[in-house]
Amino acid sequence: MKNICPEIFRQRLIIEGKYTNKPTRADVKKFLVALSKKLKMTIIYGPVIKNVAGDFNPKHKGLEVVLIWAESGASLYIWDRLKFFTFDIYTCKKFDPEIAVAFTKNFFEAKEIVYKNV
């Protein structure tokens, strides 16, 4: 993909996995606050944690999470029935993706995990 705005640094990390540890809302909040500190990101809003997608489609029952950093943000989706999560981090500040992947894998006790850093 052509970089049409090279003046702005952008990094994206997509992490997906199958979890063994089903997190509560409180767990997710602690995870995102701790990850923000590890990545040296500044939380300016959130995390906002909802459980509403399942009301519209039972297949999507789980949690929907949004977090805004001064450096950009992250979104996390957790499917209860499939024991699956997908976590997207987008930032205008460079960070070490291996730190985020290892921390996420440990938090979810993921038995399978994949990721892509862009």
HELIX and SHEET records of a PDB file:
HELIX    1   1 ARG A   25  LYS A   38  1                                  14    
HELIX    2   2 ALA A   53  PHE A   56  1                                   4    
HELIX    3   3 PRO A   58  HIS A   60  5                                   3    
HELIX    4   4 PRO A   97  PHE A  108  1                                  12    
SHEET    1   A 6 ILE A  43  LYS A  50  0                                        
SHEET    2   A 6 GLY A  62  TRP A  69 -1                                        
SHEET    3   A 6 SER A  72  TRP A  79 -1                                        
SHEET    4   A 6 PHE A  84  THR A  91 -1                                        
SHEET    5   A 6 GLN A  11  LYS A  18 -1                                        
SHEET    6   A 6 GLU A 112  ASN A 117 -1                                        
END                                                                             
